[in-house]
C-alpha cells in the first residue's frame, strides 16, 4: 500500500551508467534520457558547467580552466563527484522540468532507483555506485 502511495510522489528509475552513454528508464514510460556520459567542470572551483550532450560538445574545445571528462571508465566510477553530479542532474531533470513531467502530480525527487553496473566490479566499486545513487536523491 505504501509503495503505491510513494509511487505517486516519485518516479521509479532504472539507470545504466555506461562508459559512453547514460540511459535513464522511467517505469511505465521507457527510456527518457540517452545522453553521453560526459561532465564539464571548472578545474579550480569544481563547479559543474555542463552535463551530457552539452558537455560532449565542449570536449577538445575548452579553455585550460575547464575539464570535459568522462566520469566512468571501464564501466566503473573513475570520478565520484562528477558521477554524483550527473546522477543528480538526471533525477532533477525528470522531476522538475516540463519535458520530464509525465503526470499532473508534482514529483518529489526521492525515487526508487536501480543502477546497472558490470558484473565483474569489486565490492568497493559497487559501494561507490550505491553511495552515488543514494546521495543523488538528496537535494
Backbone bond lengths (Angstrom), bond angles and torsions (degrees), N, CA, C in turn:
res aa  C-N    CA-C-N  psi(-1)  N-CA   C-N-CA  omega(-1)  CA-C   N-CA-C  phi
1 X - - - 1.448 - - 1.536 110.99 -
2 X 1.349 114.98 -46.85 1.459 118.17 -179.89 1.519 111.39 -66.85
3 X 1.341 118.06 -35.75 1.464 120.34 177.86 1.524 110.69 -59.85
4 X 1.329 117.32 -39.38 1.466 121.17 178.81 1.522 110.41 -64.24
5 X 1.347 116.99 -44.67 1.463 120.56 -179.29 1.529 111.33 -65.71
6 X 1.343 117.13 -43.02 1.460 119.77 177.67 1.520 110.87 -66.64
7 X 1.337 117.34 -30.26 1.458 121.48 177.52 1.518 112.30 -64.96
8 X 1.323 116.95 -27.33 1.461 120.55 177.05 1.530 111.59 -73.15
9 X 1.329 117.01 -23.87 1.455 121.45 -176.31 1.523 114.06 -96.80
10 X 1.322 117.88 -12.45 1.450 120.29 -177.46 1.524 109.96 -152.63
11 X 1.321 116.47 155.85 1.456 121.86 177.91 1.519 110.84 -85.41
12 X 1.318 116.81 145.55 1.455 121.86 169.08 1.520 106.58 -89.58
13 X 1.332 116.93 126.77 1.454 121.50 -172.53 1.522 111.83 -120.12
14 X 1.309 115.19 147.30 1.447 122.85 168.50 1.518 106.42 -119.62
15 X 1.321 117.43 126.62 1.461 121.41 -176.89 1.523 108.98 -121.95
16 X 1.318 115.39 127.37 1.457 121.66 174.24 1.520 107.10 -106.01
17 X 1.320 115.85 102.30 1.462 120.94 178.22 1.518 107.79 -81.71
18 X 1.299 115.77 93.47 1.449 120.03 -179.52 1.513 111.43 -96.22
19 X 1.315 116.16 157.47 1.459 121.07 178.41 1.523 110.84 -65.79
20 X 1.321 117.18 -37.79 1.461 121.06 -179.31 1.524 112.09 -94.24
21 X 1.331 117.76 -47.85 1.467 122.42 -177.46 1.518 110.93 -132.26
22 X 1.329 115.22 150.87 1.458 122.12 173.89 1.518 107.83 -110.68
23 X 1.327 115.57 128.70 1.460 121.85 178.09 1.518 108.64 -111.40
24 X 1.339 116.56 138.17 1.453 121.19 175.45 1.522 107.43 -124.74
25 X 1.325 115.12 124.35 1.454 122.40 -179.76 1.516 108.69 -110.92
26 X 1.320 117.42 132.68 1.457 122.52 175.11 1.519 107.29 -104.04
27 X 1.325 115.67 129.64 1.457 120.81 -178.66 1.528 110.27 -56.48
28 X 1.319 115.43 125.12 1.450 121.54 179.14 1.520 114.71 86.71
29 X 1.329 117.77 -9.61 1.474 121.54 -178.00 1.522 112.67 -116.30
30 X 1.330 117.82 -24.81 1.456 121.36 -177.96 1.524 111.27 94.77
31 X 1.323 115.75 -164.20 1.459 121.45 -179.08 1.530 108.75 -74.98
32 X 1.324 115.82 121.96 1.468 120.64 -178.19 1.524 112.31 -112.42
33 X 1.328 117.54 -16.06 1.457 121.61 177.78 1.522 108.27 -134.89
34 X 1.329 115.95 128.62 1.459 122.53 173.24 1.522 105.94 -142.03
35 X 1.330 115.48 93.88 1.458 120.68 -175.50 1.520 110.38 -131.86
36 X 1.334 116.51 158.53 1.464 120.07 177.55 1.527 111.30 -61.97
37 X 1.310 116.58 145.61 1.467 122.19 177.10 1.524 109.07 -85.91
38 X 1.325 115.24 74.45 1.469 121.84 -178.04 1.525 108.10 -135.54
39 X 1.331 115.45 139.52 1.464 121.68 177.92 1.525 108.27 -130.29
40 X 1.321 116.83 131.80 1.464 122.03 175.52 1.520 108.02 -106.63
41 X 1.343 115.76 128.20 1.463 119.56 -179.58 1.512 110.64 -144.55
42 X 1.326 114.25 157.88 1.456 121.71 178.59 1.525 108.19 -75.44
43 X 1.323 117.60 135.29 1.466 121.29 -175.14 1.522 113.08 -64.45
44 X 1.334 117.41 -44.70 1.464 119.94 -174.92 1.526 112.37 -79.65
45 X 1.327 117.35 -49.43 1.467 120.72 -174.54 1.523 113.25 -85.36
46 X 1.321 117.51 -15.31 1.471 123.71 -177.03 1.532 112.15 63.07
47 X 1.335 116.29 18.18 1.462 121.32 177.58 1.533 109.14 -71.04
48 X 1.331 115.82 133.20 1.457 121.32 179.21 1.521 108.52 -78.68
49 X 1.330 116.17 124.99 1.461 121.42 -177.45 1.523 112.48 -101.82
50 X 1.317 117.53 -34.19 1.467 121.22 -179.47 1.528 109.16 -158.79
51 X 1.335 114.41 154.14 1.463 121.35 179.83 1.520 108.25 -138.48
52 X 1.325 116.03 143.81 1.462 121.07 174.48 1.512 113.14 78.11
53 X 1.327 115.94 -132.78 1.460 122.22 -176.17 1.522 112.05 -59.73
54 X 1.325 117.23 -41.97 1.469 120.69 179.59 1.524 110.83 -62.71
55 X 1.320 117.31 -40.21 1.462 120.92 179.47 1.523 110.95 -70.03
56 X 1.334 117.61 -36.64 1.461 120.05 179.69 1.523 110.97 -64.36
57 X 1.324 117.55 -34.61 1.461 121.22 177.32 1.523 111.28 -64.20
58 X 1.334 116.95 -21.60 1.458 121.81 -177.64 1.531 112.62 -88.32
59 X 1.330 117.98 -12.40 1.466 120.90 -177.41 1.522 109.81 -60.73
60 X 1.339 115.86 124.86 1.455 121.58 179.46 1.512 114.77 80.21
61 X 1.339 117.83 -2.52 1.463 121.09 -176.60 1.527 112.25 -122.78
62 X 1.315 116.93 11.24 1.459 119.59 -175.13 1.518 111.38 -93.42
63 X 1.336 116.45 153.52 1.458 119.04 173.40 1.539 110.24 -69.08
64 X 1.304 116.13 172.71 1.465 120.79 -175.99 1.528 113.48 -61.98
65 X 1.319 118.40 -24.47 1.465 122.05 -177.03 1.529 113.29 -82.50
66 X 1.332 117.80 -7.25 1.466 121.12 -176.73 1.521 110.18 -119.59
67 X 1.324 115.70 132.89 1.467 122.77 175.74 1.515 109.32 -106.69
68 X 1.303 117.65 130.81 1.463 122.27 169.73 1.524 105.12 -109.01
69 X 1.334 115.84 105.90 1.463 120.76 -171.32 1.523 112.02 -120.03
70 X 1.313 115.07 161.18 1.459 122.65 170.66 1.527 106.34 -103.60
71 X 1.342 117.98 111.43 1.458 120.33 -174.48 1.533 114.54 -74.32
72 X 1.330 117.67 -7.70 1.457 121.52 179.51 1.520 109.44 -116.77
73 X 1.314 116.21 138.41 1.453 120.63 178.42 1.524 108.17 -135.43
74 X 1.313 116.45 128.26 1.468 122.37 -178.56 1.530 111.87 54.49
75 X 1.326 116.62 34.47 1.457 121.64 175.87 1.510 115.21 82.67
76 X 1.332 118.61 2.19 1.463 121.32 179.37 1.530 109.37 -124.74
77 X 1.324 114.97 163.65 1.460 120.92 -176.69 1.521 110.53 -72.72
78 X 1.329 116.16 121.78 1.459 122.21 175.41 1.528 110.53 -99.41
79 X 1.343 116.84 -27.76 1.465 122.45 179.24 1.523 107.93 -134.71
80 X 1.337 115.88 102.43 1.459 121.25 -174.07 1.522 112.55 -61.06
81 X 1.332 117.34 -47.04 1.472 120.66 -176.26 1.523 112.21 -63.56
82 X 1.317 117.16 -39.61 1.462 120.58 178.93 1.526 110.66 -68.47
83 X 1.326 117.32 -39.15 1.468 120.86 177.54 1.517 110.46 -65.38
84 X 1.316 116.99 -42.51 1.464 121.65 177.43 1.520 110.85 -60.02
85 X 1.329 117.20 -44.30 1.464 121.13 178.76 1.522 110.84 -62.84
86 X 1.316 116.98 -39.31 1.459 121.29 179.77 1.528 110.75 -65.74
87 X 1.329 117.69 -44.58 1.465 120.92 178.07 1.526 111.26 -63.28
88 X 1.327 117.26 -43.54 1.467 121.09 177.94 1.525 110.70 -59.84
89 X 1.321 115.80 -42.76 1.461 120.80 -178.93 1.533 110.87 -59.84
90 X 1.322 117.36 -47.84 1.460 120.17 -177.29 1.528 112.17 -69.77
91 X 1.323 118.46 -39.27 1.469 120.76 177.57 1.519 109.73 -65.47
92 X 1.319 116.86 -43.30 1.464 120.93 178.37 1.528 110.81 -64.62
93 X 1.322 117.05 -40.57 1.466 121.87 178.38 1.527 110.63 -57.19
94 X 1.305 117.50 -45.77 1.463 121.03 -177.56 1.521 113.03 -70.23
95 X 1.320 117.44 -27.66 1.455 119.97 -175.33 1.524 114.51 -98.18
96 X 1.321 118.33 -20.38 1.465 119.81 -172.69 1.514 115.80 -113.44
97 X 1.314 119.38 -23.36 1.464 119.67 -173.70 1.520 111.64 -97.07
98 X 1.331 117.16 153.10 1.459 120.36 177.47 1.525 112.29 -61.28
99 X 1.360 117.77 -32.88 1.461 119.93 -179.95 1.519 111.16 -65.09
100 X 1.341 116.60 -30.14 1.454 120.60 -178.10 1.514 113.31 -91.93
101 X 1.336 117.43 -4.87 1.462 120.67 -177.03 1.523 110.57 -81.43
102 X 1.324 115.19 123.43 1.452 120.77 179.10 1.527 111.68 -111.23
103 X 1.318 117.29 -20.29 1.456 121.70 -177.55 1.523 110.01 -124.60
104 X 1.329 115.80 169.06 1.455 120.63 179.29 1.518 112.48 -80.78
105 X 1.363 117.17 -24.56 1.453 120.30 179.67 1.524 110.78 -75.62
106 X 1.337 117.77 138.32 1.470 118.24 174.37 1.525 109.37 -67.09
107 X 1.318 115.79 144.90 1.456 121.03 -177.73 1.523 110.58 -105.54
108 X 1.319 115.53 141.61 1.456 122.28 176.63 1.529 107.53 -96.71
109 X 1.328 118.58 127.18 1.464 119.86 -175.18 1.527 114.13 -74.92
110 X 1.307 118.24 64.42 1.463 124.24 171.54 1.524 107.45 -133.03
111 X 1.336 116.54 61.92 1.472 118.97 -173.42 1.520 112.93 -78.96
112 X 1.330 114.52 163.70 1.457 120.43 165.71 1.520 105.25 -79.09
113 X 1.325 116.41 129.54 1.459 120.49 -174.64 1.525 109.75 -128.07
114 X 1.318 115.19 133.65 1.457 121.95 171.20 1.520 105.99 -114.22
115 X 1.331 116.60 125.72 1.462 121.12 -178.53 1.518 108.77 -114.00
116 X 1.319 115.53 126.19 1.453 120.77 178.53 1.516 111.04 -87.19
117 X 1.340 116.02 129.08 1.461 122.30 177.70 1.520 108.34 -134.13
118 X 1.331 118.09 160.09 1.461 119.92 178.81 1.531 111.96 -62.72
119 X 1.308 117.00 150.84 1.468 121.09 -177.43 1.523 112.98 -71.70
120 X 1.316 118.71 -21.68 1.450 121.61 -176.09 1.516 115.46 -91.44
121 X 1.329 118.65 14.36 1.461 119.85 -177.77 1.523 110.46 -76.88
122 X 1.323 115.40 155.38 1.458 120.49 178.33 1.521 109.97 -79.56
123 X 1.329 115.40 171.10 1.464 120.55 179.51 1.535 110.72 -65.11
124 X 1.316 117.36 -35.21 1.472 121.30 178.38 1.523 110.18 -64.92
125 X 1.328 116.76 -44.18 1.463 120.76 179.26 1.527 110.87 -66.54
126 X 1.321 116.72 -38.13 1.472 120.82 177.09 1.527 110.22 -62.90
127 X 1.339 116.23 -41.21 1.458 121.48 -179.93 1.532 110.99 -66.70
128 X 1.328 117.14 -36.72 1.467 121.13 178.79 1.524 110.52 -63.36
129 X 1.327 117.52 -41.83 1.467 121.19 177.80 1.522 110.00 -65.12
130 X 1.334 116.73 -43.16 1.466 120.67 179.32 1.533 110.85 -62.29
131 X 1.323 117.19 -44.73 1.466 120.48 178.82 1.525 111.78 -63.29
132 X 1.329 116.85 -40.44 1.467 120.09 178.93 1.527 110.86 -63.40
133 X 1.330 116.61 -42.39 1.465 120.32 180.00 1.527 111.03 -66.42
134 X 1.324 117.25 -40.94 1.471 120.14 179.41 1.528 111.19 -67.07
135 X 1.325 117.12 -42.27 1.466 120.86 -179.86 1.514 113.16 -72.17
136 X 1.311 118.13 -23.82 1.469 121.62 -178.54 1.514 111.52 -67.51
137 X 1.322 118.50 -26.75 1.464 121.50 -179.92 1.504 113.95 -82.15
138 X 1.321 118.10 -7.27 1.462 121.58 -178.51 1.519 109.70 -91.64
139 X 1.326 115.76 116.71 1.465 120.29 -178.17 1.490 111.03 -114.36
